[in-house]
Amino acid sequence: MPSFLEAPVSGAYHLLTSLVTALQPLAGPWAAVIAIVACTLLVRLCLLPLSVRAHRGLRARAALMPHMKKLTERHRDNPERLQRELAKLQTEHGTTLFAGMMPTLAQLPFFWLMYTLFSRALVGGETNQLISGTLLGAPLGLHWPAFAATPGFLVLAVLLGVVAWFSARLALRQLDESATTLSRRLARWLPYGTLLTAAFVPLAAGLYLLTTTTWTVVERTVLQR
């Protein structure tokens, strides 16, 4: 790992271990699990303004769909002109092609930290104490296939599947009647990608995925009202 990345990893490690130590007297063996969930919720709370802005951008883009279709029909033989007109239309109404992606992109550094912290035996020259934490008896640092048959992973997989189902329903509800078959298939099956991801990351990172996707479903449900 490049040396400039060691500083954030070390900082995140000391922050998380301090939180686990503070929670230990009350939470016992669940201290590391609670610390991960708490940190994830804190990150999502900090990203809430960005999520609200992204949701408004998606609504604005949805309102522009009839105009975008007209432009597509009018300039279908001139792709360069079409791209300019579409970009101009979206800029004038404060939205972009990537509206709604910023909250997800903003979480990537945290997910990378979570993956790194629970994938290394040493952090900053010290023995990594975090990987000794457990979820239903399964160490949080376990990777596939070591934890495939553990109760912790099975519970995690079931909960991720339930959250993905709700997420897919919300995504399909957002699509209008003109949505393509491909769009509907993506909306229906893409949320289940978290199950596949959880199979290739430490159990701790899977716990992060469960927490953040649950937050996303609740957040989208509230914002769509």
NORLIN-V782346 format. One record per residue. N is the residue number from 1. RES is the residue in one small letter. SS is DSSP state (h for helix, s for strand, l for the rest). PHI is phi as a letter, one per 20 degrees, with the letter a starting at -180 (* if undefined). NEAR is the number of other C-alpha atoms within 12 Angstrom. Layout:
BEGIN
N|RES|SS|PHI|NEAR ; N|RES|SS|PHI|NEAR
END
This chain:
BEGIN
1|m|l|*|12 ; 2|p|l|g|8 ; 3|s|h|f|10 ; 4|f|h|f|9 ; 5|l|h|e|17 ; 6|e|h|f|19 ; 7|a|h|f|16 ; 8|p|h|f|23 ; 9|v|h|f|32 ; 10|s|h|f|26 ; 11|g|h|f|17 ; 12|a|h|f|30 ; 13|y|h|f|36 ; 14|h|h|f|22 ; 15|l|h|f|21 ; 16|l|h|f|33 ; 17|t|h|f|31 ; 18|s|h|f|18 ; 19|l|h|f|25 ; 20|v|h|f|31 ; 21|t|h|f|23 ; 22|a|h|f|18 ; 23|l|h|e|21 ; 24|q|h|g|19 ; 25|p|h|f|13 ; 26|l|h|e|14 ; 27|a|h|e|17 ; 28|g|h|l|18 ; 29|p|h|f|24 ; 30|w|h|e|27 ; 31|a|h|g|28 ; 32|a|h|f|41 ; 33|v|h|f|40 ; 34|i|h|f|31 ; 35|a|h|f|35 ; 36|i|h|f|43 ; 37|v|h|f|30 ; 38|a|h|f|23 ; 39|c|h|f|31 ; 40|t|h|f|35 ; 41|l|h|f|27 ; 42|l|h|f|19 ; 43|v|h|f|27 ; 44|r|h|f|32 ; 45|l|h|f|20 ; 46|c|h|f|16 ; 47|l|l|e|25 ; 48|l|h|g|24 ; 49|p|h|g|17 ; 50|l|h|f|24 ; 51|s|h|f|31 ; 52|v|h|f|26 ; 53|r|h|f|22 ; 54|a|h|f|30 ; 55|h|h|f|31 ; 56|r|h|f|23 ; 57|g|h|f|26 ; 58|l|h|f|31 ; 59|r|h|f|25 ; 60|a|h|f|26 ; 61|r|h|f|31 ; 62|a|h|f|27 ; 63|a|h|f|21 ; 64|l|h|e|26 ; 65|m|h|g|25 ; 66|p|h|g|18 ; 67|h|h|f|20 ; 68|m|h|f|26 ; 69|k|h|f|21 ; 70|k|h|f|16 ; 71|l|h|f|25 ; 72|t|h|f|21 ; 73|e|h|f|16 ; 74|r|h|f|17 ; 75|h|l|d|18 ; 76|r|l|f|17 ; 77|d|l|e|12 ; 78|n|l|c|14 ; 79|p|h|g|15 ; 80|e|h|f|13 ; 81|r|h|f|17 ; 82|l|h|f|21 ; 83|q|h|f|20 ; 84|r|h|f|17 ; 85|e|h|f|23 ; 86|l|h|f|31 ; 87|a|h|f|22 ; 88|k|h|f|20 ; 89|l|h|f|26 ; 90|q|h|f|28 ; 91|t|h|f|18 ; 92|e|h|f|14 ; 93|h|l|d|23 ; 94|g|l|m|22 ; 95|t|l|c|28 ; 96|t|l|b|27 ; 97|l|l|f|25 ; 98|f|l|d|18 ; 99|a|l|g|27 ; 100|g|l|n|26 ; 101|m|l|e|21 ; 102|m|h|f|23 ; 103|p|h|g|30 ; 104|t|h|f|24 ; 105|l|h|f|18 ; 106|a|h|f|20 ; 107|q|h|e|30 ; 108|l|h|g|21 ; 109|p|h|g|19 ; 110|f|h|f|30 ; 111|f|h|f|34 ; 112|w|h|f|25 ; 113|l|h|f|33 ; 114|m|h|f|37 ; 115|y|h|f|34 ; 116|t|h|f|31 ; 117|l|h|f|40 ; 118|f|l|d|40 ; 119|s|l|d|29 ; 120|r|l|c|28 ; 121|a|l|f|18 ; 122|l|s|c|19 ; 123|v|s|c|28 ; 124|g|l|m|22 ; 125|g|l|n|13 ; 126|e|s|d|13 ; 127|t|s|f|18 ; 128|n|l|f|25 ; 129|q|l|f|28 ; 130|l|h|f|42 ; 131|i|h|f|34 ; 132|s|h|e|28 ; 133|g|l|f|33 ; 134|t|s|c|32 ; 135|l|s|c|32 ; 136|l|l|l|21 ; 137|g|l|n|22 ; 138|a|s|e|30 ; 139|p|s|g|33 ; 140|l|l|f|43 ; 141|g|l|e|37 ; 142|l|l|f|36 ; 143|h|l|d|28 ; 144|w|l|f|24 ; 145|p|l|e|15 ; 146|a|l|f|20 ; 147|f|l|d|31 ; 148|a|l|g|23 ; 149|a|l|d|19 ; 150|t|l|e|23 ; 151|p|h|g|19 ; 152|g|h|g|29 ; 153|f|h|f|38 ; 154|l|h|f|24 ; 155|v|h|f|25 ; 156|l|h|f|36 ; 157|a|h|f|30 ; 158|v|h|f|20 ; 159|l|h|f|25 ; 160|l|h|f|33 ; 161|g|h|f|27 ; 162|v|h|f|22 ; 163|v|h|f|29 ; 164|a|h|f|33 ; 165|w|h|f|26 ; 166|f|h|f|27 ; 167|s|h|f|34 ; 168|a|h|f|30 ; 169|r|h|f|25 ; 170|l|h|f|26 ; 171|a|h|f|28 ; 172|l|h|f|25 ; 173|r|h|f|19 ; 174|q|h|f|27 ; 175|l|l|f|26 ; 176|d|l|e|17 ; 177|e|l|f|14 ; 178|s|l|e|14 ; 179|a|l|f|19 ; 180|t|l|f|13 ; 181|t|h|f|14 ; 182|l|h|f|14 ; 183|s|h|f|20 ; 184|r|h|f|22 ; 185|r|h|f|18 ; 186|l|h|f|20 ; 187|a|h|f|26 ; 188|r|h|f|24 ; 189|w|h|d|23 ; 190|l|h|g|23 ; 191|p|h|g|31 ; 192|y|h|f|30 ; 193|g|h|f|26 ; 194|t|h|f|34 ; 195|l|h|f|32 ; 196|l|h|f|20 ; 197|t|h|f|26 ; 198|a|h|f|36 ; 199|a|l|f|29 ; 200|f|l|c|24 ; 201|v|l|c|34 ; 202|p|l|g|41 ; 203|l|h|g|50 ; 204|a|h|f|46 ; 205|a|h|f|41 ; 206|g|h|f|45 ; 207|l|h|f|45 ; 208|y|h|f|42 ; 209|l|h|g|44 ; 210|l|h|f|39 ; 211|t|h|f|33 ; 212|t|h|f|36 ; 213|t|h|f|36 ; 214|t|h|f|29 ; 215|w|h|g|30 ; 216|t|h|f|36 ; 217|v|h|f|27 ; 218|v|h|f|19 ; 219|e|h|f|27 ; 220|r|h|f|28 ; 221|t|h|f|19 ; 222|v|h|f|14 ; 223|l|h|f|21 ; 224|q|l|f|18 ; 225|r|l|f|10
END
